[in-house]
Amino acid sequence: MSKLNSLAISDNGFIFKPSTGESFTTNEIGLFIINLLKDGKAGDEIINAITEDFEVDNVTAGRDLYEYLDFLKRENMMD
């Protein structure tokens, strides 16, 4: 998770990647996922947290998580 820890992330979802100078924005659930990943939470824990905080079912939460993980990996923001 060291790549995630190197990101500068604002409370409103602005992400700055210092290694490249790129910036991104994320929505509330993306910010929620990043913060849980930085806290070392596992996939199942994140899915449970999403279902509780955003009142969605497990399938939707899992899809949201794995799509976001794909994005983070594709943008080289996590290993």
C-alpha positions in Angstrom: 0.0 0.0 0.0 3.0 2.4 -0.1 1.8 3.9 -3.3 -1.5 4.8 -1.8 0.3 6.4 1.2 2.3 8.6 -1.2 -0.9 10.2 -2.6 -2.0 13.6 -1.4 -5.8 13.3 -0.9 -8.0 16.1 0.2 -11.2 15.6 2.2 -13.3 16.6 -0.9 -11.8 13.9 -3.2 -9.0 15.6 -5.0 -6.1 13.2 -5.4 -2.6 14.3 -6.3 0.0 11.8 -7.5 3.4 13.4 -6.7 5.4 10.8 -8.7 3.9 12.1 -11.9 2.2 15.4 -11.1 -1.1 13.9 -12.2 -4.3 14.8 -10.4 -7.6 13.0 -10.2 -10.9 13.5 -8.5 -13.0 10.8 -6.8 -16.5 10.6 -5.5 -17.5 10.0 -1.9 -17.4 6.2 -2.2 -14.0 6.3 -3.9 -12.6 8.4 -1.1 -14.2 6.0 1.4 -12.5 3.0 -0.2 -9.1 4.7 -0.4 -9.2 5.6 3.3 -10.2 2.0 4.3 -7.4 0.7 2.1 -4.9 3.0 3.7 -6.1 1.7 7.1 -5.2 -1.8 6.0 -8.8 -3.1 5.7 -9.3 -6.3 3.6 -11.8 -6.6 0.8 -14.6 -8.2 2.9 -14.2 -5.5 5.5 -14.5 -2.8 2.9 -17.6 -4.4 1.3 -19.3 -4.6 4.7 -18.4 -1.0 5.5 -19.8 0.1 2.1 -23.1 -1.7 2.6 -23.5 -0.1 6.0 -22.5 3.4 5.1 -24.1 3.7 1.7 -27.0 1.3 2.1 -26.3 -0.8 -0.9 -26.3 -4.6 -1.2 -23.2 -6.8 -1.1 -23.2 -7.4 -4.9 -23.2 -3.6 -5.6 -20.6 -2.9 -2.9 -18.3 -5.7 -4.2 -18.6 -4.4 -7.8 -17.9 -0.9 -6.7 -14.9 -2.0 -4.7 -13.3 -4.1 -7.4 -14.0 -1.6 -10.2 -12.3 1.1 -8.1 -9.3 -1.3 -7.3 -8.9 -1.8 -11.0 -8.8 1.9 -11.6 -6.2 2.4 -8.8 -4.0 -0.3 -10.3 -4.4 0.9 -13.8 -3.4 4.4 -12.8 -0.4 2.9 -10.8 -1.7 4.3 -7.5 -1.5 0.9 -5.8 0.4 -2.4 -6.2 
